[in-house]
């Protein structure tokens, strides 16, 4: 899924806003990591145990964010942010939030990025939930056979399937 911190995606057209989405995790601190961090702070340097914990928490929040965006029918996220909050002194909340959108590439560079991310292919990374079937069983969001990304009917090969 394409995820950006900007309010738009250069080279892409946002066709639909699916809404605000969140991915939240609350973690308790590991007492042993915290003690090790206390000793490490005396001499300086990276707190590797704490770094691993923060990265795992952010990844978990992002995974939940992506799942929520797909559940709402989005294939991209714009204006993504993280927020952290201390809860009770021993817990930390990490929240990833963004706006889920349906976006289609309109420039050649964006189309190349879309292919690299798996967009336009059944089951690809950018495919919105339920987008695999069109009316009559035809596959949606597939890569068109033509180089110019146009279907024989003149419609873009990146349009969302009908009924969505």
RONU-330896 format. One line per field, with one value per atom (N, C-alpha, C): residue number from 1; residue in one letter; chain; x, y, z. Coordinates in nm, 3 decimals. Layout:
<pts>
n = (NUM	...) $
res = (A	...) $
chain = (A	...) $
xx = (X	...) $
yy = (Y	...) $
zz = (Z	...) $
</pts>
This chain:
<pts>
n = (1	1	1	2	2	2	3	3	3	4	4	4	5	5	5	6	6	6	7	7	7	8	8	8	9	9	9	10	10	10	11	11	11	12	12	12	13	13	13	14	14	14	15	15	15	16	16	16	17	17	17	18	18	18	19	19	19	20	20	20	21	21	21	22	22	22	23	23	23	24	24	24	25	25	25	26	26	26	27	27	27	28	28	28	29	29	29	30	30	30	31	31	31	32	32	32	33	33	33	34	34	34	35	35	35	36	36	36	37	37	37	38	38	38	39	39	39	40	40	40	41	41	41	42	42	42	43	43	43	44	44	44	45	45	45	46	46	46	47	47	47	48	48	48	49	49	49	50	50	50	51	51	51	52	52	52	53	53	53	54	54	54	55	55	55	56	56	56	57	57	57	58	58	58	59	59	59	60	60	60	61	61	61	62	62	62	63	63	63	64	64	64	65	65	65	66	66	66	67	67	67	68	68	68	69	69	69	70	70	70	71	71	71	72	72	72	73	73	73	74	74	74	75	75	75	76	76	76	77	77	77	78	78	78	79	79	79	80	80	80	81	81	81	82	82	82	83	83	83	84	84	84	85	85	85	86	86	86	87	87	87	88	88	88	89	89	89	90	90	90	91	91	91	92	92	92	93	93	93	94	94	94	95	95	95	96	96	96	97	97	97	98	98	98	99	99	99	100	100	100	101	101	101	102	102	102	103	103	103	104	104	104	105	105	105	106	106	106	107	107	107	108	108	108	109	109	109	110	110	110	111	111	111	112	112	112	113	113	113	114	114	114	115	115	115	116	116	116	117	117	117	118	118	118	119	119	119	120	120	120	121	121	121	122	122	122	123	123	123	124	124	124	125	125	125	126	126	126	127	127	127	128	128	128	129	129	129	130	130	130	131	131	131	132	132	132	133	133	133	134	134	134	135	135	135	136	136	136	137	137	137	138	138	138	139	139	139	140	140	140	141	141	141	142	142	142	143	143	143	144	144	144	145	145	145	146	146	146	147	147	147	148	148	148	149	149	149	150	150	150	151	151	151	152	152	152	153	153	153	154	154	154	155	155	155	156	156	156	157	157	157	158	158	158	159	159	159	160	160	160	161	161	161	162	162	162	163	163	163	164	164	164) $
res = (X	X	X	X	X	X	X	X	X	X	X	X	X	X	X	X	X	X	X	X	X	X	X	X	X	X	X	X	X	X	X	X	X	X	X	X	X	X	X	X	X	X	X	X	X	X	X	X	X	X	X	X	X	X	X	X	X	X	X	X	X	X	X	X	X	X	X	X	X	X	X	X	X	X	X	X	X	X	X	X	X	X	X	X	X	X	X	X	X	X	X	X	X	X	X	X	X	X	X	X	X	X	X	X	X	X	X	X	X	X	X	X	X	X	X	X	X	X	X	X	X	X	X	X	X	X	X	X	X	X	X	X	X	X	X	X	X	X	X	X	X	X	X	X	X	X	X	X	X	X	X	X	X	X	X	X	X	X	X	X	X	X	X	X	X	X	X	X	X	X	X	X	X	X	X	X	X	X	X	X	X	X	X	X	X	X	X	X	X	X	X	X	X	X	X	X	X	X	X	X	X	X	X	X	X	X	X	X	X	X	X	X	X	X	X	X	X	X	X	X	X	X	X	X	X	X	X	X	X	X	X	X	X	X	X	X	X	X	X	X	X	X	X	X	X	X	X	X	X	X	X	X	X	X	X	X	X	X	X	X	X	X	X	X	X	X	X	X	X	X	X	X	X	X	X	X	X	X	X	X	X	X	X	X	X	X	X	X	X	X	X	X	X	X	X	X	X	X	X	X	X	X	X	X	X	X	X	X	X	X	X	X	X	X	X	X	X	X	X	X	X	X	X	X	X	X	X	X	X	X	X	X	X	X	X	X	X	X	X	X	X	X	X	X	X	X	X	X	X	X	X	X	X	X	X	X	X	X	X	X	X	X	X	X	X	X	X	X	X	X	X	X	X	X	X	X	X	X	X	X	X	X	X	X	X	X	X	X	X	X	X	X	X	X	X	X	X	X	X	X	X	X	X	X	X	X	X	X	X	X	X	X	X	X	X	X	X	X	X	X	X	X	X	X	X	X	X	X	X	X	X	X	X	X	X	X	X	X	X	X	X	X	X	X	X	X	X	X	X	X	X	X	X	X	X	X	X	X	X	X	X	X	X	X	X	X	X	X	X	X	X	X	X	X	X	X	X	X	X	X	X	X	X	X	X	X	X	X	X	X	X	X) $
chain = (A	A	A	A	A	A	A	A	A	A	A	A	A	A	A	A	A	A	A	A	A	A	A	A	A	A	A	A	A	A	A	A	A	A	A	A	A	A	A	A	A	A	A	A	A	A	A	A	A	A	A	A	A	A	A	A	A	A	A	A	A	A	A	A	A	A	A	A	A	A	A	A	A	A	A	A	A	A	A	A	A	A	A	A	A	A	A	A	A	A	A	A	A	A	A	A	A	A	A	A	A	A	A	A	A	A	A	A	A	A	A	A	A	A	A	A	A	A	A	A	A	A	A	A	A	A	A	A	A	A	A	A	A	A	A	A	A	A	A	A	A	A	A	A	A	A	A	A	A	A	A	A	A	A	A	A	A	A	A	A	A	A	A	A	A	A	A	A	A	A	A	A	A	A	A	A	A	A	A	A	A	A	A	A	A	A	A	A	A	A	A	A	A	A	A	A	A	A	A	A	A	A	A	A	A	A	A	A	A	A	A	A	A	A	A	A	A	A	A	A	A	A	A	A	A	A	A	A	A	A	A	A	A	A	A	A	A	A	A	A	A	A	A	A	A	A	A	A	A	A	A	A	A	A	A	A	A	A	A	A	A	A	A	A	A	A	A	A	A	A	A	A	A	A	A	A	A	A	A	A	A	A	A	A	A	A	A	A	A	A	A	A	A	A	A	A	A	A	A	A	A	A	A	A	A	A	A	A	A	A	A	A	A	A	A	A	A	A	A	A	A	A	A	A	A	A	A	A	A	A	A	A	A	A	A	A	A	A	A	A	A	A	A	A	A	A	A	A	A	A	A	A	A	A	A	A	A	A	A	A	A	A	A	A	A	A	A	A	A	A	A	A	A	A	A	A	A	A	A	A	A	A	A	A	A	A	A	A	A	A	A	A	A	A	A	A	A	A	A	A	A	A	A	A	A	A	A	A	A	A	A	A	A	A	A	A	A	A	A	A	A	A	A	A	A	A	A	A	A	A	A	A	A	A	A	A	A	A	A	A	A	A	A	A	A	A	A	A	A	A	A	A	A	A	A	A	A	A	A	A	A	A	A	A	A	A	A	A	A	A	A	A	A	A	A	A	A	A	A	A	A	A	A	A	A	A	A	A	A	A	A	A) $
xx = (0.086	0.000	0.090	0.055	0.129	0.091	0.190	0.167	0.261	0.203	0.284	0.245	0.338	0.310	0.256	0.257	0.205	0.052	-0.009	-0.154	-0.203	-0.110	-0.143	-0.031	-0.051	0.050	0.085	0.202	0.238	0.230	0.162	0.147	0.027	-0.046	-0.163	-0.286	-0.400	-0.527	-0.603	-0.644	-0.725	-0.869	-0.928	-1.063	-1.169	-1.129	-1.227	-1.156	-1.216	-1.166	-1.248	-1.180	-1.248	-1.261	-1.187	-1.198	-1.069	-1.075	-0.961	-0.948	-0.825	-0.799	-0.687	-0.692	-0.595	-0.537	-0.417	-0.355	-0.294	-0.340	-0.298	-0.242	-0.138	-0.088	-0.047	-0.066	-0.022	0.077	0.192	0.300	0.344	0.373	0.436	0.587	0.657	0.803	0.857	0.958	1.026	1.116	1.094	1.171	1.321	1.361	1.503	1.563	1.487	1.536	1.549	1.453	1.456	1.577	1.607	1.725	1.852	1.860	1.976	1.990	1.876	1.878	1.928	1.890	1.936	2.087	2.143	2.289	2.357	2.299	2.357	2.357	2.254	2.246	2.360	2.422	2.535	2.657	2.672	2.790	2.756	2.629	2.588	2.581	2.520	2.509	2.365	2.346	2.212	2.159	2.032	1.963	1.897	1.972	1.929	1.800	1.784	1.660	1.540	1.555	1.446	1.418	1.524	1.507	1.427	1.460	1.386	1.239	1.214	1.077	0.998	1.060	0.992	0.964	1.060	1.040	0.930	0.928	0.823	0.686	0.678	0.551	0.504	0.594	0.556	0.512	0.583	0.545	0.408	0.378	0.247	0.137	0.161	0.064	0.043	0.150	0.138	0.062	0.088	0.016	-0.134	-0.171	-0.312	-0.371	-0.290	-0.333	-0.364	-0.274	-0.294	-0.418	-0.438	-0.555	-0.684	-0.686	-0.805	-0.833	-0.727	-0.744	-0.801	-0.749	-0.800	-0.944	-0.977	-1.114	-1.213	-1.166	-1.252	-1.251	-1.175	-1.172	-1.062	-0.967	-0.858	-0.744	-0.668	-0.547	-0.424	-0.444	-0.332	-0.367	-0.263	-0.279	-0.209	-0.276	-0.215	-0.216	-0.126	-0.114	-0.091	-0.008	0.020	0.106	0.073	0.146	0.153	0.249	0.258	0.231	0.173	0.155	0.186	0.254	0.284	0.236	0.194	0.145	0.193	0.239	0.273	0.145	0.123	0.005	0.049	0.022	0.051	0.197	0.286	0.428	0.498	0.426	0.489	0.441	0.341	0.285	0.301	0.312	0.318	0.217	0.143	0.053	0.123	0.121	0.170	0.054	0.022	-0.091	-0.038	-0.067	-0.041	-0.176	-0.184	-0.311	-0.288	-0.393	-0.384	-0.525	-0.532	-0.656	-0.645	-0.738	-0.741	-0.809	-0.748	-0.801	-0.792	-0.867	-0.848	-0.777	-0.656	-0.573	-0.534	-0.527	-0.484	-0.369	-0.272	-0.158	-0.200	-0.152	-0.184	-0.060	0.057	0.180	0.254	0.344	0.422	0.505	0.565	0.646	0.559	0.438	0.348	0.302	0.282	0.242	0.353	0.477	0.591	0.597	0.577	0.573	0.461	0.345	0.231	0.265	0.331	0.370	0.468	0.564	0.662	0.595	0.486	0.414	0.313	0.293	0.199	0.059	0.039	-0.092	-0.124	-0.252	-0.295	-0.286	-0.251	-0.241	-0.335	-0.408	-0.499	-0.423	-0.476	-0.412	-0.292	-0.266	-0.150	-0.164	-0.053	-0.048	-0.144	-0.174	-0.257	-0.404	-0.442	-0.579	-0.674	-0.777	-0.872	-0.946	-0.994	-1.069	-1.190	-1.210	-1.325	-1.311	-1.194	-1.179	-1.144	-1.129	-1.085	-1.188	-1.316	-1.419	-1.506	-1.529	-1.627	-1.754	-1.860	-1.983	-1.956	-2.014	-1.992	-1.865	-1.794	-1.677	-1.547	-1.547	-1.423	-1.332	-1.204	-1.108	-1.092	-1.082	-1.057	-0.914	-0.868	-0.736	-0.621	-0.642	-0.534	-0.451	-0.327	-0.241	-0.290	-0.319	-0.363	-0.250	-0.286	-0.186	-0.115	-0.178	-0.118	-0.017	0.087	0.189	0.136	0.036	-0.011	-0.116	-0.141	-0.231	-0.377	-0.411	-0.549	-0.613	-0.735	-0.812	-0.862	-0.898	-0.952	-1.073	-1.152	-1.269	-1.231	-1.103	-1.058	-1.060	-1.108	-1.109	-0.973	-0.935	-0.808	-0.809	-0.697	-0.685	-0.678	-0.680	-0.664	-0.793	-0.906	-1.031	-1.078	-1.145	-1.200	-1.314	-1.327	-1.436	-1.571	-1.668	-1.802	-1.859	-1.949	-2.010	-1.935	-1.823	-1.745	-1.781) $
yy = (-0.118	0.000	0.123	0.216	0.341	0.428	0.476	0.556	0.675	0.797	0.918	1.010	1.096	1.194	1.324	1.335	1.455	1.448	1.560	1.565	1.521	1.500	1.449	1.355	1.289	1.198	1.246	1.305	1.355	1.245	1.278	1.183	1.090	1.103	1.019	1.108	1.055	1.124	1.055	1.132	1.076	1.081	0.962	0.953	0.946	0.898	0.885	0.889	0.956	0.957	0.857	0.762	0.655	0.689	0.787	0.831	0.819	0.871	0.866	0.726	0.678	0.543	0.550	0.455	0.449	0.310	0.303	0.179	0.207	0.139	0.171	0.046	0.066	-0.038	0.026	-0.047	-0.003	-0.107	-0.062	-0.151	-0.117	-0.221	-0.198	-0.205	-0.140	-0.142	-0.268	-0.324	-0.440	-0.392	-0.444	-0.399	-0.419	-0.531	-0.557	-0.461	-0.433	-0.336	-0.199	-0.166	-0.036	-0.024	-0.132	-0.129	-0.115	-0.194	-0.186	-0.048	0.013	0.148	0.248	0.227	0.316	0.310	0.190	0.177	0.235	0.210	0.259	0.413	0.474	0.620	0.684	0.609	0.662	0.684	0.598	0.608	0.658	0.666	0.715	0.604	0.635	0.538	0.498	0.422	0.377	0.274	0.286	0.190	0.088	-0.017	-0.109	-0.183	-0.223	-0.292	-0.201	-0.077	0.020	0.052	0.061	0.087	-0.025	-0.151	-0.265	-0.260	-0.223	-0.215	-0.107	0.009	0.119	0.080	0.019	-0.024	-0.129	-0.225	-0.327	-0.264	-0.168	-0.100	-0.020	0.053	0.130	0.038	-0.073	-0.167	-0.228	-0.259	-0.313	-0.210	-0.086	0.021	0.040	0.035	0.050	-0.067	-0.188	-0.304	-0.288	-0.242	-0.220	-0.105	-0.001	0.111	0.064	-0.014	-0.064	-0.152	-0.239	-0.328	-0.247	-0.143	-0.058	0.015	0.063	0.132	0.037	-0.085	-0.183	-0.220	-0.232	-0.266	-0.158	-0.036	0.075	0.093	0.010	0.017	0.102	0.147	0.231	0.151	0.215	0.153	0.238	0.351	0.439	0.518	0.571	0.654	0.787	0.896	1.028	1.091	1.188	1.263	1.171	1.067	0.971	1.036	1.007	1.060	0.953	0.970	0.892	0.985	0.930	1.002	0.904	0.950	0.863	0.932	0.849	0.899	0.807	0.865	0.787	0.761	0.638	0.601	0.537	0.600	0.542	0.523	0.581	0.573	0.449	0.338	0.214	0.171	0.238	0.200	0.314	0.276	0.374	0.336	0.435	0.415	0.471	0.393	0.442	0.433	0.546	0.557	0.604	0.527	0.569	0.609	0.725	0.767	0.836	0.828	0.884	0.892	0.938	0.937	0.829	0.735	0.629	0.685	0.657	0.706	0.597	0.616	0.538	0.630	0.591	0.674	0.593	0.660	0.595	0.675	0.605	0.675	0.741	0.864	0.935	0.971	0.968	0.995	0.864	0.864	0.742	0.700	0.797	0.765	0.702	0.755	0.700	0.560	0.537	0.403	0.302	0.345	0.257	0.224	0.325	0.302	0.206	0.224	0.137	-0.008	-0.032	-0.170	-0.227	-0.144	-0.191	-0.227	-0.157	-0.185	-0.298	-0.349	-0.456	-0.409	-0.280	-0.229	-0.281	-0.294	-0.334	-0.483	-0.559	-0.703	-0.766	-0.870	-0.933	-0.971	-0.931	-0.961	-0.874	-0.774	-0.686	-0.599	-0.538	-0.460	-0.343	-0.287	-0.168	-0.193	-0.318	-0.349	-0.328	-0.245	-0.226	-0.354	-0.364	-0.481	-0.501	-0.624	-0.655	-0.610	-0.560	-0.507	-0.613	-0.735	-0.840	-0.881	-0.860	-0.905	-0.789	-0.781	-0.688	-0.767	-0.695	-0.763	-0.860	-0.978	-1.077	-1.158	-1.137	-1.217	-1.168	-1.059	-1.008	-0.952	-0.976	-0.926	-0.775	-0.706	-0.563	-0.535	-0.415	-0.367	-0.446	-0.506	-0.580	-0.488	-0.526	-0.448	-0.466	-0.357	-0.369	-0.420	-0.480	-0.533	-0.425	-0.310	-0.204	-0.123	-0.079	0.003	0.137	0.192	0.326	0.324	0.207	0.190	0.216	0.215	0.236	0.104	0.082	-0.033	-0.006	-0.110	-0.087	0.007	0.007	0.093	0.238	0.265	0.400	0.432	0.339	0.363	0.328	0.399	0.373	0.234	0.166	0.034	0.038	0.156	0.168	0.210	0.198	0.240	0.138	0.187	0.101	0.019	-0.108	-0.190	-0.129	-0.151	-0.100	-0.166	-0.095	-0.148	-0.116	-0.043	-0.008	0.129) $
zz = (0.000	0.000	0.000	-0.085	-0.092	0.028	0.099	0.221	0.216	0.223	0.219	0.333	0.372	0.477	0.418	0.286	0.219	0.211	0.174	0.161	0.023	-0.069	-0.201	-0.244	-0.357	-0.409	-0.549	-0.568	-0.700	-0.806	-0.917	-1.025	-1.012	-0.903	-0.878	-0.864	-0.903	-0.884	-0.771	-0.673	-0.564	-0.610	-0.631	-0.684	-0.576	-0.458	-0.351	-0.217	-0.120	0.018	0.096	0.158	0.233	0.381	0.428	0.567	0.645	0.766	0.857	0.914	0.921	0.974	1.077	1.171	1.280	1.292	1.343	1.387	1.522	1.626	1.763	1.831	1.909	1.997	2.128	2.236	2.368	2.418	2.457	2.501	2.642	2.719	2.849	2.828	2.913	2.903	2.968	2.907	2.961	3.075	3.195	3.311	3.293	3.231	3.212	3.109	3.003	2.904	2.967	3.054	3.118	3.213	3.286	3.374	3.291	3.182	3.093	3.034	3.000	2.943	3.046	3.172	3.278	3.292	3.288	3.297	3.174	3.056	2.931	2.928	2.987	2.985	3.065	3.155	3.231	3.142	3.041	2.954	2.815	2.780	2.648	2.546	2.434	2.325	2.300	2.195	2.157	2.255	2.285	2.370	2.278	2.240	2.136	2.172	2.295	2.336	2.323	2.363	2.351	2.204	2.124	1.980	1.916	1.946	1.892	1.933	2.058	2.109	2.035	2.015	1.945	1.800	1.733	1.594	1.584	1.674	1.674	1.697	1.786	1.814	1.693	1.630	1.510	1.398	1.378	1.273	1.300	1.425	1.460	1.434	1.470	1.445	1.294	1.216	1.071	1.008	1.054	1.003	1.027	1.144	1.176	1.094	1.070	0.987	0.845	0.786	0.650	0.643	0.742	0.744	0.749	0.830	0.842	0.710	0.645	0.517	0.411	0.405	0.309	0.341	0.469	0.508	0.464	0.455	0.410	0.258	0.188	0.042	-0.014	0.067	0.019	-0.038	-0.126	-0.178	-0.151	-0.080	-0.045	0.080	0.144	0.263	0.240	0.274	0.267	0.405	0.425	0.551	0.670	0.652	0.759	0.868	0.992	1.108	1.217	1.307	1.431	1.548	1.652	1.778	1.890	1.992	2.107	2.234	2.329	2.456	2.567	2.675	2.795	2.873	2.913	2.990	3.121	3.231	3.361	3.394	3.322	3.355	3.303	3.283	3.236	3.098	3.045	2.916	2.818	2.693	2.585	2.478	2.432	2.320	2.196	2.089	1.960	1.864	1.804	1.711	1.576	1.473	1.335	1.277	1.214	1.156	1.023	0.938	0.804	0.746	0.622	0.546	0.439	0.441	0.340	0.215	0.099	-0.028	-0.134	-0.241	-0.363	-0.459	-0.497	-0.585	-0.708	-0.822	-0.946	-1.006	-1.063	-1.122	-1.254	-1.276	-1.399	-1.481	-1.422	-1.497	-1.518	-1.613	-1.641	-1.520	-1.452	-1.333	-1.225	-1.206	-1.105	-1.144	-1.273	-1.319	-1.294	-1.313	-1.284	-1.135	-1.052	-0.907	-0.871	-0.935	-0.908	-0.939	-1.051	-1.086	-0.985	-0.941	-0.842	-0.710	-0.677	-0.552	-0.566	-0.688	-0.709	-0.742	-0.767	-0.807	-0.946	-0.974	-1.106	-1.132	-1.029	-1.043	-0.941	-0.978	-0.881	-0.754	-0.642	-0.515	-0.487	-0.569	-0.552	-0.429	-0.389	-0.265	-0.264	-0.380	-0.382	-0.409	-0.417	-0.454	-0.336	-0.353	-0.245	-0.213	-0.091	-0.048	-0.139	-0.186	-0.269	-0.413	-0.453	-0.588	-0.691	-0.650	-0.742	-0.844	-0.821	-0.913	-0.959	-1.087	-1.142	-1.168	-1.203	-1.239	-1.353	-1.346	-1.449	-1.429	-1.320	-1.287	-1.348	-1.423	-1.482	-1.374	-1.389	-1.290	-1.303	-1.191	-1.189	-1.148	-1.170	-1.128	-1.189	-1.304	-1.367	-1.454	-1.473	-1.562	-1.705	-1.775	-1.914	-2.002	-2.116	-2.208	-2.288	-2.306	-2.387	-2.306	-2.373	-2.310	-2.262	-2.331	-2.296	-2.184	-2.125	-2.011	-2.046	-2.174	-2.212	-2.255	-2.213	-2.256	-2.398	-2.474	-2.608	-2.609	-2.501	-2.495	-2.468	-2.442	-2.413	-2.264	-2.181	-2.038	-1.980	-1.877	-1.811	-1.748	-1.754	-1.693	-1.542	-1.483	-1.339	-1.271	-1.337	-1.276	-1.175	-1.074	-0.972	-1.030	-0.996	-1.048	-1.013	-1.100	-1.075	-0.950	-0.884	-0.763	-0.637	-0.648	-0.530	-0.483) $
</pts>
